[in-house]
Structures are given as C-alpha cells and as structure tokens.
C-alpha cells in the first residue's frame, strides 16, 4: 500500500462524490502535492495524541527518519549526476571517434 493509497482511503468519500477513482487521485498527487499531503497527514497523526511528551517523541523520531532519507536522496542525486556527466562525456567521445576525417573521403568522381 502506497502513501497515495492511504490518502485516498482518508479522502474516499469526497473523491467518490467528485467521481475521482484511486488511480486518478494518485495521479493528481504527483510530486510536491504528494509530499505536502504526506507532511499534513504526519502532522495530524502527531496531533492526534494529546500528550505533548508523546507528540514531541513522535516528531523527533519522524524528523530523524526524514533526515536519513534526505541524506540518502542527496547521495543518490549526487551519484546520478556524476554518472550522467560521465555518460555524456562517453557519448561525446564516441561521436568524436565516429567522425570521418575529410582526408579519408574520396571526392573524385
């Protein structure tokens, strides 16, 4: 079950009224909208507990996990960028290697 599925279940009554099925709902939650909805759900979950100590503990645990995820995303993005640069350089080199020098072309007819 994905985060979009959970959000759809929470909003299903309203979505049904608007004729929006789970696939369309998930599609509309792409990117930043999905992230914002997850954060809102997280805050509502934390606020569900009336004890401030529990809220503080939950927030600390969730924030720590988000920090780890952020670090992972940063590392993956850096590695992806490096691999993309290397692939572009390799591609450009291949194109240069495939070029035929003007001297090798027979222009006599």
C-alpha positions as CSV (number, residue, x, y, z in Angstrom):
1,X,0.0,0.0,0.0
2,X,1.4,3.4,-1.0
3,X,1.1,6.8,0.7
4,X,-1.3,7.8,-2.1
5,X,-3.5,4.7,-1.3
6,X,-3.7,5.7,2.4
7,X,-4.5,9.3,1.4
8,X,-7.2,8.1,-1.0
9,X,-8.8,6.0,1.7
10,X,-8.9,9.0,4.0
11,X,-10.5,11.2,1.3
12,X,-12.5,8.4,-0.5
13,X,-16.0,9.8,0.4
14,X,-15.1,13.2,-1.1
15,X,-13.3,11.6,-4.1
16,X,-16.3,9.4,-4.8
17,X,-18.6,12.5,-4.7
18,X,-16.3,14.1,-7.3
19,X,-16.1,10.9,-9.4
20,X,-12.4,10.5,-8.8
21,X,-11.1,6.9,-8.6
22,X,-7.9,5.9,-6.8
23,X,-5.8,5.9,-9.9
24,X,-6.8,9.5,-10.8
25,X,-6.4,10.5,-7.2
26,X,-2.9,9.1,-7.1
27,X,-2.1,10.8,-10.4
28,X,-3.2,14.2,-9.1
29,X,-0.9,13.8,-6.1
30,X,2.3,13.6,-8.1
31,X,5.4,15.3,-6.9
32,X,5.2,18.1,-4.5
33,X,1.5,17.7,-3.9
34,X,2.0,14.2,-2.6
35,X,4.9,15.3,-0.4
36,X,2.8,18.1,1.1
37,X,-0.2,15.7,1.7
38,X,2.1,13.2,3.5
39,X,3.5,16.0,5.7
40,X,0.0,17.2,6.5
41,X,-1.0,13.6,7.4
42,X,2.1,13.3,9.6
43,X,1.2,16.4,11.5
44,X,-2.4,15.3,12.0
45,X,-1.1,11.9,13.2
46,X,1.2,13.6,15.7
47,X,-1.5,16.0,16.9
48,X,-3.9,13.0,17.4
49,X,-2.0,12.3,20.7
50,X,-3.0,14.8,23.4
51,X,0.1,14.3,25.5
52,X,2.8,16.8,24.5
53,X,5.6,14.4,25.5
54,X,4.2,11.8,23.1
55,X,3.9,14.4,20.3
56,X,7.5,15.6,20.9
57,X,8.8,12.0,20.9
58,X,6.9,11.2,17.7
59,X,8.1,14.3,16.0
60,X,11.7,13.6,17.0
61,X,11.6,10.0,15.6
62,X,9.9,11.1,12.3
63,X,12.3,14.0,11.9
64,X,15.3,11.7,12.4
65,X,14.0,9.3,9.8
66,X,13.4,12.2,7.4
67,X,17.0,13.4,7.9
68,X,18.3,10.0,7.0
69,X,16.0,9.9,3.9
70,X,17.2,13.4,2.9
71,X,20.8,12.3,3.2
72,X,20.1,9.2,1.1
73,X,18.3,11.3,-1.6
74,X,21.2,13.8,-1.6
75,X,23.7,11.0,-2.1
76,X,21.7,9.3,-4.8
77,X,21.2,12.5,-6.6
78,X,24.9,13.3,-6.5
79,X,25.8,9.8,-7.8
80,X,23.2,10.1,-10.5
81,X,24.6,13.5,-11.6
82,X,28.1,12.1,-11.7
83,X,27.0,9.1,-13.7
84,X,25.0,11.3,-16.1
85,X,28.1,13.6,-16.6
86,X,30.2,10.5,-17.3
87,X,27.7,9.1,-19.7
88,X,27.5,12.4,-21.6
89,X,31.3,12.6,-21.8
90,X,31.5,9.0,-23.1
91,X,28.8,9.7,-25.6
92,X,30.6,12.8,-26.9
93,X,33.8,10.8,-27.2
94,X,32.0,8.1,-29.1
95,X,30.7,10.7,-31.5
96,X,34.1,12.2,-32.0
97,X,35.5,8.7,-32.6
98,X,32.9,8.1,-35.3
99,X,33.7,11.2,-37.3
100,X,35.4,10.7,-40.5
101,X,38.3,12.9,-41.4
102,X,38.0,14.9,-44.6
103,X,41.1,13.3,-46.0
104,X,39.5,9.9,-45.9
105,X,36.6,10.9,-48.1
106,X,37.2,10.3,-51.9
107,X,35.8,13.3,-53.6
108,X,36.8,12.3,-57.2
109,X,34.1,11.2,-59.5
